[in-house]
């Protein structure tokens, strides 16, 4: 997961390396995802999200489609 | 000893020491800190790695990643409360601040042009940020090679 200056910079970087585009998100979505994923990490009872919980988190942030599916 | 209880203690000990020292504790340090034998601590590290709670350097029991923290320098420098850490990626950089419920700054460079970019969190909100985050690896493959994802 890398932060690029803009769409233009991402496109150029991928093209120069012959790499396929994956998925993108805005910094706002990234911060929301970081909070949803890590805010309980220092809890003694922390447990990893189930695939269903992860999907619900991704959905809420607008990260939908096969790219974001953890299983299957 | 209940392995589940011990593992929760060991996991939290790793994270807390990682945050205090900006480097993760060795098996020996954790054993000493939690009054465990080195063998018990080593077994716990291995169980935590199998459970994907931590990532060990291949072939060792040295912590490489305790997400969102990285034990090795990365392009994602996190500064908060006068301390600095490395996040594993563009997700984990802000993830460190989210984990700490703290304000701070994540600094990285655009892979294309090398320009310095940052995400700044103030009062728990994204105060300044620009750019776009690219995820190359689909979610279902993240753990195929977590160092690459």
Backbone of each chain as ProteinMPNN parsed JSONL, in Angstrom:
{"seq_chain_A": "XXXXXXXXXXXXXXXXXXXXXXXXXXXXXXXXXXXXXXXXXXXXXXXXXXXXXXXXXXXXXXXXXXXXXXXX", "coords_chain_A": {"N_chain_A": [[0.837, -1.178, 0.0], [0.775, 2.018, -1.048], [1.369, 5.565, -1.005], [0.581, 7.969, -3.317], [1.314, 10.987, -5.133], [-0.69, 11.856, -6.851], [-3.381, 10.755, -9.038], [-2.286, 10.847, -11.575], [0.451, 10.526, -11.084], [0.444, 7.967, -9.978], [-0.516, 6.462, -12.176], [1.549, 6.82, -14.024], [3.71, 5.667, -12.703], [2.896, 2.99, -12.491], [2.702, 2.333, -15.213], [5.331, 2.631, -16.107], [6.498, 0.472, -14.946], [5.146, -1.643, -15.895], [3.04, -2.623, -14.437], [-0.081, -3.827, -13.112], [-3.033, -2.009, -12.335], [-4.283, -1.875, -9.054], [-6.353, -1.392, -6.455], [-7.716, 1.731, -5.327], [-7.77, 4.295, -2.805], [-8.975, 7.179, -1.009], [-7.157, 9.538, 1.096], [-8.873, 10.124, 3.2], [-10.585, 7.91, 3.334], [-8.609, 6.061, 3.951], [-7.769, 6.834, 6.5], [-10.087, 6.392, 7.91], [-10.3, 3.63, 7.603], [-7.948, 2.833, 8.896], [-8.551, 3.535, 11.521], [-10.787, 1.921, 12.025], [-9.598, -0.556, 11.869], [-7.428, -0.658, 13.629], [-7.908, 0.551, 16.114], [-8.529, -0.934, 18.375], [-6.316, -2.391, 18.955], [-4.57, -2.405, 21.11], [-5.989, -3.477, 23.115], [-6.484, -5.848, 25.697], [-8.06, -8.028, 25.139], [-8.106, -8.177, 22.426], [-8.996, -9.445, 19.223], [-8.602, -10.918, 15.98], [-10.342, -9.645, 13.141], [-13.206, -11.303, 11.825], [-13.748, -12.712, 8.518], [-16.282, -11.844, 7.758], [-16.728, -9.648, 9.431], [-14.666, -8.021, 8.566], [-15.479, -7.571, 5.931], [-17.806, -6.108, 6.392], [-16.699, -3.829, 7.485], [-15.121, -2.874, 5.339], [-17.174, -2.425, 3.489], [-18.597, -0.379, 4.743], [-16.862, 1.721, 4.483], [-16.859, 2.107, 1.88], [-15.417, 0.441, 0.281], [-15.723, -1.754, -1.917], [-16.506, -4.747, -3.829], [-14.769, -7.421, -5.649], [-12.01, -7.158, -5.114], [-11.716, -6.513, -2.459], [-12.525, -8.662, -1.024], [-11.986, -10.971, 1.495], [-12.047, -13.723, 1.682], [-12.468, -16.615, -0.434]], "CA_chain_A": [[0.0, 0.0, 0.0], [1.656, 3.179, -1.226], [0.71, 6.863, -1.181], [1.072, 8.687, -4.49], [0.982, 12.409, -5.183], [-1.96, 12.019, -7.566], [-3.717, 9.713, -10.014], [-1.33, 10.939, -12.672], [1.719, 9.934, -10.638], [0.21, 6.527, -9.852], [-0.601, 5.884, -13.513], [2.88, 6.826, -14.644], [4.55, 4.698, -11.97], [2.46, 1.644, -12.896], [3.025, 2.129, -16.634], [6.785, 2.47, -16.253], [6.888, -0.855, -14.432], [4.294, -2.662, -16.497], [2.225, -3.213, -13.366], [-1.523, -3.616, -13.195], [-3.642, -1.194, -11.282], [-5.046, -2.633, -8.063], [-7.475, -0.571, -5.997], [-7.256, 2.978, -4.714], [-8.663, 4.962, -1.865], [-8.564, 8.534, -0.632], [-6.62, 9.605, 2.464], [-9.979, 10.103, 4.171], [-10.953, 6.489, 3.492], [-7.5, 5.354, 4.602], [-7.8, 7.144, 7.928], [-11.251, 5.689, 8.449], [-9.947, 2.212, 7.66], [-6.933, 2.666, 9.945], [-9.242, 3.592, 12.817], [-11.629, 0.726, 12.17], [-8.772, -1.761, 11.938], [-6.377, -0.671, 14.648], [-8.177, 1.287, 17.359], [-8.628, -1.856, 19.512], [-5.156, -3.304, 18.904], [-3.909, -2.481, 22.413], [-6.894, -4.092, 24.081], [-6.028, -7.182, 26.124], [-8.906, -9.055, 24.532], [-8.151, -8.003, 20.973], [-8.972, -10.613, 18.337], [-8.652, -10.52, 14.577], [-11.692, -9.587, 12.566], [-13.618, -12.403, 10.955], [-13.958, -12.214, 7.147], [-17.562, -11.128, 7.692], [-16.531, -8.331, 10.059], [-13.808, -7.233, 7.675], [-16.306, -7.145, 4.792], [-18.694, -5.044, 6.86], [-15.861, -2.627, 7.632], [-14.805, -2.373, 3.999], [-18.411, -1.917, 2.894], [-18.962, 0.893, 5.373], [-15.945, 2.755, 4.023], [-17.031, 2.233, 0.431], [-14.456, -0.43, -0.394], [-16.555, -2.901, -2.314], [-16.055, -5.485, -5.017], [-13.948, -8.625, -5.401], [-10.672, -6.836, -4.62], [-11.725, -6.373, -1.001], [-13.035, -9.888, -0.416], [-10.884, -11.652, 2.184], [-12.103, -15.173, 1.474], [-13.16, -17.04, -1.643]], "C_chain_A": [[0.881, 1.239, 0.0], [0.832, 4.444, -1.45], [1.382, 7.605, -2.334], [0.568, 10.131, -4.451], [-0.385, 12.634, -5.828], [-2.203, 10.798, -8.437], [-2.687, 9.676, -11.129], [-0.007, 10.262, -12.283], [1.585, 8.419, -10.495], [0.213, 5.862, -11.231], [0.753, 5.785, -14.183], [3.764, 5.749, -14.015], [4.189, 3.263, -12.371], [2.898, 1.353, -14.332], [4.518, 1.884, -16.823], [7.253, 1.092, -15.827], [6.068, -1.985, -15.042], [3.41, -3.359, -15.474], [0.748, -2.909, -13.577], [-1.998, -2.749, -12.041], [-4.433, -2.096, -10.334], [-6.296, -1.86, -7.686], [-6.917, 0.683, -5.342], [-8.258, 3.465, -3.687], [-8.108, 6.339, -1.541], [-7.919, 8.501, 0.751], [-7.72, 9.549, 3.524], [-10.432, 8.663, 4.414], [-9.861, 5.729, 4.242], [-7.497, 5.598, 6.107], [-8.972, 6.423, 8.607], [-10.947, 4.195, 8.612], [-8.925, 1.946, 8.768], [-7.585, 2.654, 11.326], [-10.064, 2.327, 13.052], [-10.781, -0.515, 12.436], [-7.911, -1.805, 13.187], [-6.746, -0.055, 16.003], [-8.273, 0.366, 18.579], [-7.379, -2.734, 19.653], [-4.44, -3.422, 20.257], [-4.837, -2.999, 23.505], [-6.38, -5.497, 24.432], [-6.794, -8.28, 25.411], [-9.009, -8.929, 23.021], [-8.194, -9.362, 20.263], [-9.084, -10.111, 16.909], [-10.095, -10.512, 14.08], [-11.979, -10.863, 11.778], [-13.749, -11.849, 9.536], [-15.258, -11.42, 7.018], [-17.431, -9.725, 8.3], [-15.675, -7.428, 9.177], [-14.618, -6.707, 6.494], [-17.218, -5.991, 5.196], [-17.923, -3.728, 7.008], [-15.551, -2.027, 6.268], [-16.046, -1.745, 3.35], [-18.739, -0.526, 3.428], [-18.108, 2.048, 4.839], [-16.04, 2.943, 2.503], [-16.037, 1.422, -0.363], [-15.184, -1.724, -0.733], [-15.976, -3.569, -3.56], [-15.107, -6.604, -4.666], [-12.582, -8.317, -4.802], [-10.619, -6.878, -3.097], [-12.253, -7.61, -0.283], [-11.879, -10.662, 0.202], [-10.885, -13.152, 1.935], [-12.798, -15.45, 0.158], [-12.578, -16.469, -2.916]], "O_chain_A": [[1.639, 1.474, 0.941], [-0.262, 4.397, -2.013], [2.591, 7.836, -2.323], [-0.448, 10.445, -3.831], [-1.145, 13.501, -5.397], [-1.347, 9.922, -8.559], [-2.269, 8.605, -11.571], [0.573, 9.517, -13.073], [2.5, 7.674, -10.846], [0.858, 4.834, -11.433], [1.067, 4.787, -14.832], [4.47, 5.019, -14.711], [5.071, 2.426, -12.567], [3.4, 0.269, -14.631], [4.917, 1.026, -17.611], [8.283, 0.604, -16.293], [6.285, -3.155, -14.728], [3.074, -4.534, -15.623], [0.379, -1.879, -14.141], [-1.442, -2.76, -10.943], [-5.167, -2.979, -10.778], [-7.198, -1.69, -8.506], [-5.784, 0.693, -4.862], [-9.431, 3.093, -3.704], [-6.933, 6.625, -1.768], [-8.111, 7.543, 1.499], [-7.524, 8.998, 4.607], [-10.637, 8.251, 5.556], [-10.152, 4.862, 5.065], [-7.253, 4.682, 6.892], [-8.853, 5.917, 9.723], [-11.292, 3.583, 9.622], [-9.027, 0.953, 9.49], [-7.215, 1.859, 12.19], [-10.038, 1.743, 14.135], [-11.208, -1.42, 13.152], [-7.687, -2.878, 13.746], [-5.959, -0.14, 16.946], [-8.115, 0.833, 19.708], [-7.394, -3.716, 20.396], [-3.778, -4.426, 20.52], [-4.496, -2.958, 24.687], [-5.904, -6.231, 23.566], [-6.242, -9.339, 25.112], [-9.902, -9.511, 22.405], [-7.51, -10.305, 20.662], [-9.594, -9.019, 16.658], [-10.941, -11.275, 14.547], [-11.087, -11.425, 11.143], [-13.852, -10.635, 9.363], [-15.329, -10.448, 6.266], [-17.951, -8.749, 7.759], [-15.928, -6.229, 9.06], [-14.472, -5.551, 6.097], [-17.386, -5.025, 4.451], [-18.438, -2.655, 6.694], [-15.699, -0.822, 6.063], [-15.972, -0.677, 2.743], [-19.107, 0.377, 2.676], [-18.561, 3.189, 4.754], [-15.391, 3.815, 1.926], [-15.829, 1.678, -1.549], [-15.245, -2.656, 0.069], [-15.095, -3.036, -4.235], [-14.684, -6.729, -3.517], [-12.045, -9.133, -4.053], [-9.596, -7.238, -2.515], [-12.408, -7.6, 0.938], [-10.903, -10.977, -0.48], [-9.83, -13.786, 1.975], [-13.605, -14.651, -0.317], [-13.076, -16.755, -4.004]]}, "seq_chain_B": "XXXXXXXXXXXXXXXXXXXXXXXXXXXXXXXXXXXXXXXXXXXXXXXXXXXXXXXXXXXXXXXXXXXXXXXXXXXXXXXXXXXXXXXXXXXXXXXXXXXXXXXXXXXXXXXXXXXXXXXXXXXXXXXXXXXXXXXXXXXXXXXXXXXXX", "coords_chain_B": {"N_chain_B": [[-0.606, -24.063, 32.558], [-2.733, -21.768, 30.9], [-2.672, -21.521, 27.548], [-3.943, -19.681, 25.918], [-4.501, -17.461, 27.574], [-1.886, -16.764, 28.346], [-0.809, -16.147, 25.843], [-2.261, -13.882, 25.154], [-1.275, -12.093, 27.052], [1.412, -12.07, 26.335], [1.264, -11.073, 23.729], [0.307, -8.463, 24.2], [2.385, -7.504, 25.786], [4.49, -7.499, 23.945], [3.598, -5.499, 22.164], [3.449, -3.261, 23.881], [6.082, -2.945, 24.807], [7.324, -2.602, 22.367], [6.292, -0.128, 21.633], [7.323, 1.469, 23.674], [10.101, 1.241, 23.365], [10.529, 1.5, 20.697], [11.345, -0.672, 19.359], [10.88, -4.169, 18.992], [10.48, -6.514, 21.742], [12.815, -9.116, 22.566], [12.454, -12.72, 22.657], [13.635, -13.562, 25.025], [13.604, -11.217, 26.594], [10.864, -10.854, 26.838], [10.159, -13.195, 28.192], [11.47, -12.746, 30.617], [10.178, -10.394, 31.423], [7.564, -11.212, 31.831], [7.729, -13.253, 33.574], [8.021, -15.841, 32.574], [9.229, -19.008, 31.303], [11.937, -19.17, 28.964], [11.398, -20.975, 26.983], [8.605, -21.175, 27.126], [7.904, -18.58, 26.387], [8.978, -18.474, 23.802], [7.451, -20.431, 22.507], [4.991, -19.194, 22.678], [5.388, -16.893, 21.091], [5.606, -18.188, 18.657], [3.057, -19.338, 18.398], [1.536, -17.003, 18.309], [2.444, -15.941, 15.93], [1.557, -17.892, 14.14], [-1.124, -17.444, 14.437], [-1.327, -15.074, 13.19], [-0.973, -12.732, 14.61], [1.39, -11.511, 15.08], [4.328, -11.012, 13.063], [7.093, -12.919, 12.267], [10.627, -12.626, 11.652], [11.697, -14.572, 8.957], [12.478, -17.926, 9.815], [13.293, -17.343, 12.375], [12.701, -16.275, 15.823], [12.361, -13.621, 16.06], [10.646, -10.579, 16.168], [9.234, -9.186, 13.33], [7.092, -7.738, 12.278], [4.53, -6.195, 14.083], [1.628, -5.644, 13.499], [0.237, -2.443, 13.531], [2.964, -1.842, 13.467], [6.378, -1.736, 12.393], [9.414, -3.482, 12.679], [11.599, -2.926, 11.258], [13.153, -0.314, 9.328], [10.973, 1.569, 7.24], [9.332, 3.142, 4.38], [7.438, 4.662, 5.721], [7.149, 6.813, 7.999], [6.218, 7.493, 11.255], [5.279, 10.048, 13.394], [4.69, 10.944, 16.648], [3.702, 12.379, 19.717], [6.344, 13.13, 20.365], [7.807, 10.917, 19.725], [8.981, 8.427, 17.417], [8.029, 6.059, 14.924], [7.989, 3.196, 12.713], [5.605, 2.474, 10.3], [4.102, -0.295, 8.563], [3.103, 0.187, 6.006], [1.094, 2.259, 3.787], [-1.339, 1.997, 4.954], [-0.782, 1.134, 7.524], [0.773, 3.175, 8.589], [-0.934, 5.499, 9.322], [-2.353, 3.76, 10.881], [-0.843, 3.318, 13.176], [-1.219, 5.684, 14.593], [-3.961, 5.519, 14.95], [-4.124, 3.237, 16.543], [-2.911, 4.172, 18.847], [-4.629, 6.143, 19.534], [-3.957, 8.776, 19.067], [-2.785, 12.036, 18.096], [-0.804, 13.049, 15.28], [1.738, 12.601, 12.762], [2.183, 11.183, 9.59], [4.752, 10.465, 7.484], [5.805, 10.133, 4.165], [7.088, 9.256, 0.891], [6.241, 10.091, -2.444], [6.14, 7.357, -4.577], [6.563, 7.711, -7.256], [7.574, 10.365, -7.911], [9.09, 11.091, -5.755], [8.48, 13.133, -4.054], [7.915, 14.596, -0.855], [5.27, 13.507, 1.128], [2.537, 13.876, 3.349], [0.368, 12.716, 6.007], [-1.659, 14.216, 8.285], [-2.848, 14.085, 11.508], [-5.131, 15.616, 13.58], [-6.679, 16.246, 16.61], [-7.9, 13.783, 16.37], [-8.813, 13.732, 13.818], [-8.457, 13.751, 10.241], [-6.332, 16.124, 9.271], [-4.73, 17.231, 7.335], [-3.975, 16.162, 4.129], [-2.967, 14.721, 1.104], [-3.226, 13.273, -2.147], [-3.284, 9.837, -3.266], [-4.06, 6.532, -2.328], [-2.666, 3.481, -3.193], [-3.499, 0.112, -3.553], [-1.95, -2.774, -4.289], [-2.219, -5.508, -4.061], [-4.795, -7.884, -3.943], [-7.236, -8.291, -1.296], [-7.651, -10.984, -0.473], [-5.216, -12.143, -0.885], [-3.371, -11.031, 0.773], [-2.033, -12.264, 2.89], [-0.511, -14.148, 1.649], [2.022, -13.337, 1.049], [3.048, -11.497, 3.27], [4.987, -9.611, 3.709], [5.303, -8.493, 1.258], [2.814, -7.539, 0.634]], "CA_chain_B": [[-0.838, -22.692, 32.108], [-3.649, -21.621, 29.779], [-1.893, -20.883, 26.478], [-4.681, -18.525, 25.405], [-4.272, -16.333, 28.479], [-0.478, -16.371, 28.237], [-0.582, -15.513, 24.546], [-2.791, -12.507, 25.194], [-0.313, -11.298, 27.818], [2.632, -11.933, 25.54], [0.974, -10.156, 22.623], [0.248, -7.09, 24.701], [3.732, -7.15, 26.234], [5.26, -7.173, 22.738], [3.169, -4.191, 21.656], [3.787, -2.174, 24.812], [7.545, -2.747, 24.762], [7.612, -2.072, 21.033], [5.973, 1.298, 21.66], [8.239, 2.142, 24.605], [11.49, 1.214, 22.913], [10.541, 1.586, 19.229], [11.85, -1.937, 18.827], [10.15, -5.212, 19.729], [11.29, -7.271, 22.7], [13.213, -10.484, 22.215], [11.819, -13.779, 23.444], [14.234, -13.553, 26.375], [13.081, -10.051, 27.321], [9.457, -11.11, 27.159], [10.139, -14.22, 29.242], [11.859, -12.08, 31.861], [9.167, -9.41, 31.794], [6.29, -11.839, 32.211], [8.025, -14.362, 34.474], [7.829, -17.099, 31.859], [10.483, -19.583, 30.844], [12.238, -18.788, 27.583], [10.692, -21.935, 26.126], [7.185, -20.781, 27.083], [7.79, -17.346, 25.597], [9.242, -18.818, 22.4], [6.264, -21.142, 22.0], [3.923, -18.202, 22.541], [5.702, -16.107, 19.882], [5.295, -19.005, 17.473], [1.598, -19.431, 18.282], [1.031, -15.694, 17.873], [2.761, -15.805, 14.498], [0.629, -18.771, 13.412], [-2.441, -16.797, 14.507], [-1.179, -13.808, 12.462], [-0.984, -11.591, 15.525], [2.696, -10.91, 14.838], [5.058, -11.647, 11.959], [8.488, -13.12, 12.664], [11.61, -12.748, 10.578], [11.717, -15.995, 8.575], [13.459, -18.805, 10.427], [13.695, -16.846, 13.692], [11.592, -15.832, 16.669], [12.48, -12.162, 16.168], [9.461, -9.927, 15.6], [9.441, -8.321, 12.163], [5.952, -6.836, 12.28], [3.386, -6.345, 14.982], [0.827, -4.646, 12.783], [0.759, -1.707, 12.371], [4.364, -1.449, 13.661], [7.436, -2.485, 11.726], [10.686, -3.468, 13.423], [12.658, -2.474, 10.345], [12.77, 0.954, 8.702], [10.121, 1.529, 6.05], [9.08, 4.513, 3.894], [6.28, 5.249, 6.411], [7.61, 7.288, 9.307], [5.122, 8.019, 12.072], [5.75, 10.879, 14.498], [3.6, 11.256, 17.582], [4.11, 12.532, 21.106], [7.791, 13.226, 20.501], [8.44, 9.651, 19.393], [8.747, 8.033, 16.03], [7.896, 4.622, 14.635], [7.772, 2.872, 11.314], [4.452, 1.657, 9.935], [4.451, -1.215, 7.475], [2.618, 0.61, 4.687], [0.249, 3.454, 3.85], [-2.452, 1.684, 5.88], [-0.282, 0.983, 8.888], [1.279, 4.46, 9.103], [-2.019, 6.056, 10.133], [-2.779, 2.738, 11.836], [-0.129, 3.513, 14.449], [-1.913, 6.772, 15.299], [-5.283, 4.995, 15.34], [-3.913, 2.314, 17.661], [-2.559, 4.955, 20.034], [-5.638, 7.194, 19.709], [-3.098, 9.95, 19.236], [-2.527, 12.872, 16.934], [0.563, 12.918, 14.805], [2.009, 12.8, 11.337], [2.793, 10.09, 8.836], [5.503, 11.023, 6.354], [6.291, 9.172, 3.179], [7.424, 9.924, -0.367], [5.563, 9.552, -3.628], [7.048, 6.429, -5.253], [6.814, 8.164, -8.631], [8.41, 11.569, -8.04], [9.936, 11.267, -4.57], [8.06, 14.272, -3.241], [7.474, 14.275, 0.5], [3.828, 13.597, 1.348], [2.218, 13.489, 4.723], [-0.983, 12.705, 6.532], [-1.591, 14.812, 9.61], [-4.046, 13.856, 12.306], [-5.29, 16.576, 14.677], [-7.939, 15.988, 17.318], [-8.489, 12.537, 15.886], [-9.35, 13.86, 12.456], [-7.492, 13.985, 9.182], [-6.248, 17.581, 9.151], [-4.198, 17.559, 6.027], [-3.492, 15.012, 3.381], [-3.229, 14.798, -0.325], [-2.767, 12.099, -2.859], [-4.152, 8.675, -3.447], [-3.39, 5.319, -1.835], [-2.833, 2.36, -4.122], [-3.347, -1.243, -3.035], [-1.61, -3.614, -5.438], [-2.538, -6.92, -3.823], [-6.18, -8.064, -3.454], [-7.328, -8.646, 0.123], [-7.562, -12.428, -0.206], [-3.833, -12.581, -1.065], [-2.474, -10.257, 1.619], [-1.189, -13.088, 3.763], [0.341, -15.053, 0.875], [3.364, -12.795, 1.27], [2.67, -10.284, 3.999], [6.05, -8.618, 3.552], [5.115, -7.848, -0.039], [1.504, -6.865, 0.608]], "C_chain_B": [[-1.783, -22.698, 30.909], [-2.936, -20.843, 28.679], [-2.591, -19.631, 25.952], [-4.455, -17.286, 26.245], [-2.846, -15.842, 28.343], [-0.221, -15.648, 26.925], [-1.121, -14.094, 24.516], [-1.837, -11.591, 25.953], [0.949, -11.041, 27.005], [2.409, -10.949, 24.389], [0.997, -8.708, 23.092], [1.62, -6.612, 25.174], [4.59, -6.733, 25.039], [4.893, -5.771, 22.246], [3.624, -3.061, 22.589], [5.283, -1.896, 24.799], [7.974, -2.167, 23.422], [7.393, -0.557, 21.032], [6.92, 2.07, 22.574], [9.622, 2.31, 24.004], [11.645, 1.432, 21.418], [11.227, 0.383, 18.599], [11.191, -3.057, 19.624], [11.055, -5.975, 20.682], [11.652, -8.653, 22.154], [12.408, -11.477, 23.045], [12.341, -13.748, 24.884], [13.703, -12.389, 27.204], [11.629, -10.28, 27.737], [9.344, -12.155, 28.268], [10.446, -13.585, 30.595], [10.744, -11.15, 32.351], [7.878, -10.024, 32.302], [6.489, -13.038, 33.135], [7.643, -15.7, 33.834], [9.201, -17.71, 31.598], [10.703, -19.129, 29.401], [11.504, -19.706, 26.621], [9.211, -21.564, 26.005], [7.002, -19.539, 26.212], [8.008, -17.637, 24.118], [8.016, -19.501, 21.777], [5.111, -20.164, 21.789], [4.158, -17.331, 21.313], [5.291, -16.898, 18.643], [3.79, -19.164, 17.289], [1.006, -18.112, 17.787], [1.302, -15.46, 16.393], [1.807, -16.672, 13.671], [-0.768, -18.159, 13.371], [-2.445, -15.431, 13.812], [-1.337, -12.589, 13.356], [0.334, -10.821, 15.43], [3.293, -11.624, 13.62], [6.522, -11.726, 12.377], [9.395, -13.07, 11.439], [11.716, -14.238, 10.242], [12.839, -16.774, 9.249], [13.939, -18.373, 11.799], [12.459, -16.67, 14.578], [11.745, -14.335, 16.964], [11.287, -11.518, 15.465], [9.878, -8.991, 14.459], [8.327, -7.265, 12.125], [5.004, -7.209, 13.415], [2.428, -5.27, 14.465], [0.09, -3.717, 13.741], [2.257, -1.379, 12.439], [5.304, -2.341, 12.863], [8.716, -2.373, 12.545], [11.841, -3.018, 12.54], [12.206, -1.171, 9.69], [11.975, 0.735, 7.422], [9.962, 2.962, 5.535], [7.936, 5.226, 4.614], [6.649, 5.598, 7.854], [6.45, 7.944, 10.042], [5.723, 8.806, 13.228], [4.562, 11.25, 15.369], [4.156, 11.358, 18.992], [5.614, 12.557, 21.309], [8.529, 11.926, 20.207], [8.209, 9.347, 17.921], [8.809, 6.524, 15.88], [7.846, 4.435, 13.122], [6.504, 2.036, 11.187], [4.832, 0.796, 8.745], [4.108, -0.685, 6.094], [1.736, 1.842, 4.887], [-0.997, 3.244, 4.706], [-1.931, 1.741, 7.313], [0.311, 2.272, 9.46], [0.205, 5.145, 9.936], [-2.557, 5.055, 11.148], [-2.094, 2.879, 13.187], [-0.836, 4.6, 15.268], [-3.289, 6.315, 15.769], [-5.148, 4.078, 16.544], [-3.659, 3.076, 18.963], [-3.634, 5.981, 20.397], [-4.93, 8.524, 19.925], [-3.029, 10.748, 17.934], [-1.084, 12.673, 16.494], [0.634, 13.06, 13.305], [2.621, 11.536, 10.769], [3.467, 10.704, 7.627], [5.977, 9.907, 5.448], [6.658, 9.96, 1.923], [6.661, 9.277, -1.511], [6.532, 8.616, -4.341], [7.417, 6.884, -6.658], [7.826, 9.301, -8.665], [9.303, 11.814, -6.836], [9.543, 12.426, -3.687], [7.575, 13.809, -1.869], [5.968, 14.502, 0.625], [3.555, 13.271, 2.805], [0.719, 13.485, 4.985], [-0.873, 13.204, 7.967], [-2.929, 14.603, 10.315], [-4.054, 14.834, 13.476], [-6.664, 16.358, 15.292], [-8.682, 14.782, 16.751], [-9.034, 12.592, 14.473], [-8.222, 14.14, 11.467], [-7.45, 15.487, 8.903], [-5.653, 17.99, 7.815], [-3.657, 16.299, 5.385], [-3.776, 15.258, 1.917], [-2.763, 13.506, -0.949], [-3.785, 10.988, -2.884], [-3.369, 7.439, -3.006], [-3.698, 4.175, -2.788], [-2.568, 1.043, -3.413], [-3.109, -2.163, -4.227], [-2.15, -5.034, -5.302], [-3.979, -7.051, -3.302], [-6.193, -8.621, -2.027], [-7.101, -10.137, 0.377], [-6.127, -12.945, -0.311], [-2.852, -11.875, -0.124], [-1.518, -11.138, 2.408], [-0.399, -14.137, 2.987], [1.798, -14.64, 1.032], [3.183, -11.45, 1.949], [3.746, -9.215, 3.901], [5.914, -7.855, 2.255], [3.817, -7.049, -0.08], [1.59, -5.499, 1.261]], "O_chain_B": [[-1.652, -23.529, 30.012], [-2.63, -19.661, 28.841], [-1.942, -18.65, 25.588], [-4.243, -16.195, 25.716], [-2.612, -14.638, 28.236], [0.5, -14.651, 26.892], [-0.511, -13.205, 23.922], [-1.614, -10.45, 25.55], [1.481, -9.931, 26.993], [3.257, -10.101, 24.111], [1.618, -7.845, 22.472], [1.975, -5.449, 24.983], [5.322, -5.746, 25.104], [5.769, -4.959, 21.95], [4.123, -2.032, 22.131], [5.703, -0.739, 24.781], [8.882, -1.338, 23.357], [8.205, 0.198, 20.498], [7.278, 3.208, 22.274], [10.24, 3.369, 24.112], [12.765, 1.539, 20.919], [11.638, 0.426, 17.44], [10.967, -2.901, 20.825], [12.261, -6.073, 20.455], [10.902, -9.263, 21.394], [11.759, -11.102, 24.022], [11.573, -13.89, 25.836], [13.388, -12.556, 28.382], [11.226, -9.94, 28.849], [8.527, -12.013, 29.177], [9.77, -13.852, 31.588], [10.415, -11.126, 33.537], [7.177, -9.422, 33.115], [5.537, -13.754, 33.445], [7.031, -16.562, 34.464], [10.217, -17.018, 31.663], [9.757, -18.751, 28.709], [11.042, -19.269, 25.567], [8.634, -21.63, 24.92], [6.072, -19.457, 25.41], [7.295, -17.101, 23.271], [7.609, -19.177, 20.661], [4.347, -20.293, 20.833], [3.219, -17.057, 20.566], [4.708, -16.354, 17.705], [3.294, -19.129, 16.163], [0.096, -18.099, 16.957], [0.49, -14.857, 15.691], [1.311, -16.239, 12.631], [-1.504, -18.33, 12.399], [-3.448, -14.719, 13.843], [-1.786, -11.535, 12.905], [0.373, -9.615, 15.676], [2.827, -12.687, 13.209], [7.117, -10.729, 12.788], [8.986, -13.426, 10.333], [11.815, -15.071, 11.142], [13.994, -16.348, 9.258], [14.879, -18.955, 12.34], [11.328, -16.888, 14.143], [11.302, -13.855, 18.007], [10.957, -11.857, 14.329], [10.748, -8.133, 14.613], [8.582, -6.071, 11.964], [4.724, -8.382, 13.661], [2.429, -4.135, 14.942], [-0.598, -4.172, 14.655], [2.77, -0.7, 11.549], [5.059, -3.534, 12.684], [9.057, -1.299, 13.041], [12.94, -2.76, 13.032], [11.008, -0.949, 9.515], [12.266, -0.163, 6.633], [10.413, 3.902, 6.189], [7.501, 6.287, 4.167], [6.486, 4.802, 8.778], [5.788, 8.838, 9.514], [6.576, 8.297, 13.956], [3.565, 11.795, 14.895], [4.972, 10.537, 19.413], [6.111, 12.057, 22.318], [9.739, 11.838, 20.414], [7.348, 9.942, 17.273], [9.527, 5.823, 16.593], [7.682, 5.39, 12.363], [6.341, 1.025, 11.87], [5.765, 1.113, 8.007], [4.748, -1.061, 5.111], [1.639, 2.391, 5.985], [-1.634, 4.208, 5.131], [-2.561, 2.322, 8.196], [0.35, 2.446, 10.678], [0.4, 5.358, 11.133], [-3.147, 5.444, 12.155], [-2.693, 2.593, 14.224], [-1.028, 4.456, 16.475], [-3.731, 6.68, 16.858], [-5.964, 4.133, 17.465], [-4.125, 2.683, 20.033], [-3.556, 6.615, 21.449], [-5.256, 9.287, 20.834], [-3.192, 10.212, 16.838], [-0.252, 12.185, 17.258], [-0.284, 13.571, 12.663], [3.47, 10.903, 11.396], [2.822, 11.388, 6.832], [6.48, 8.879, 5.901], [6.551, 11.186, 1.899], [6.465, 8.062, -1.534], [7.64, 9.03, -4.681], [8.455, 6.494, -7.192], [8.829, 9.214, -9.373], [10.191, 12.664, -6.894], [10.196, 12.685, -2.676], [6.917, 12.777, -1.739], [5.461, 15.566, 0.269], [4.27, 12.477, 3.417], [-0.069, 14.139, 4.302], [-0.093, 12.679, 8.761], [-3.992, 14.91, 9.776], [-3.109, 14.882, 14.264], [-7.674, 16.294, 14.592], [-9.909, 14.763, 16.665], [-9.635, 11.635, 13.985], [-7.179, 14.69, 11.821], [-8.402, 16.055, 8.37], [-6.052, 19.002, 7.239], [-2.979, 15.489, 6.016], [-4.737, 15.941, 1.563], [-2.004, 12.743, -0.352], [-4.963, 11.166, -2.573], [-2.175, 7.316, -3.275], [-4.853, 3.937, -3.141], [-1.542, 0.876, -2.753], [-3.983, -2.31, -5.081], [-2.493, -5.679, -6.292], [-4.34, -6.397, -2.324], [-5.274, -9.329, -1.614], [-6.43, -10.506, 1.341], [-5.842, -14.061, 0.122], [-1.643, -12.093, -0.209], [-0.344, -10.807, 2.576], [0.314, -14.938, 3.592], [2.69, -15.482, 1.135], [3.165, -10.404, 1.3], [3.442, -8.026, 4.002], [6.351, -6.708, 2.151], [3.731, -6.016, -0.743], [0.589, -4.786, 1.334]]}, "name": "protein", "num_of_chains": 2, "seq": "XXXXXXXXXXXXXXXXXXXXXXXXXXXXXXXXXXXXXXXXXXXXXXXXXXXXXXXXXXXXXXXXXXXXXXXXXXXXXXXXXXXXXXXXXXXXXXXXXXXXXXXXXXXXXXXXXXXXXXXXXXXXXXXXXXXXXXXXXXXXXXXXXXXXXXXXXXXXXXXXXXXXXXXXXXXXXXXXXXXXXXXXXXXXXXXXXXXXXXXXXXXXXXXXXXXXXXXXXXXXX"}
